[in-house]
């Protein structure tokens, strides 16, 4: 039915069990803080365990710190087992781990490219089998994959990063087709420019740059509406969606003019 939410809207966060993977800083940390403020139980994972410990310190039994390197596929199931042991299951997993490095055609290095793909793309794939199995056993819950508007179409400096995010967009669309009929929610999160340690590496003006707090609020509102694609800020993401519909001649010219690259 046209206009019906693609996922069941989340109407009350109190007591919900959320796992944010990639939460030591940036959007993941901001989202965890916003969810705790709404009464959710939040498990946070990242490689840097000491930062996780600081993040959960003030939240008592509403928080779990689970150090995890998403490039280690075998480490995901034990972390999920700890959540199930503590809270009896999971209502939402947000796969937010990722890295970024500006790359142009003349700076491409295969080793660095492989590392970026291992974290951004394979890291999500490593998390999916245990999570999907858990949610199918439960018969409910959801998975959110944090991608990027860089996955919409080719952009300067995003030679590898954009490719990893384009793959995530496709993967998440297919994940929805598989899991929605089985009662599992799937969300594709596509932020624009958010001020984080990763975007601080960019050497060009970033249009419509927003704060981590604003990004977290946009994600939560998307979950509450039951959106499949949660993209923000709209004034920027809608422009990119329009540009990708143009013929390549126009698209390339406008992107060069807009970025100066």
HELIX and SHEET records of a PDB file:
HELIX    1   1 UNK A   26  UNK A   37  1                                  12    
HELIX    2   2 UNK A   49  UNK A   56  1                                   8    
HELIX    3   3 UNK A   60  UNK A   62  5                                   3    
HELIX    4   4 UNK A   74  UNK A   87  1                                  14    
HELIX    5   5 UNK A  105  UNK A  107  5                                   3    
HELIX    6   6 UNK A  110  UNK A  117  1                                   8    
HELIX    7   7 UNK A  118  UNK A  122  3                                   5    
HELIX    8   8 UNK A  123  UNK A  138  1                                  16    
HELIX    9   9 UNK A  149  UNK A  151  5                                   3    
HELIX   10  10 UNK A  161  UNK A  179  1                                  19    
HELIX   11  11 UNK A  180  UNK A  182  5                                   3    
HELIX   12  12 UNK A  199  UNK A  201  5                                   3    
HELIX   13  13 UNK A  212  UNK A  225  1                                  14    
HELIX   14  14 UNK A  234  UNK A  243  1                                  10    
HELIX   15  15 UNK A  248  UNK A  259  1                                  12    
SHEET    1   A 7 UNK A  63  UNK A  65  0                                        
SHEET    2   A 7 UNK A  41  UNK A  45  1                                        
SHEET    3   A 7 UNK A  17  UNK A  21  1                                        
SHEET    4   A 7 UNK A  92  UNK A  95  1                                        
SHEET    5   A 7 UNK A 142  UNK A 146  1                                        
SHEET    6   A 7 UNK A 185  UNK A 191  1                                        
SHEET    7   A 7 UNK A 229  UNK A 232  1                                        
END                                                                             
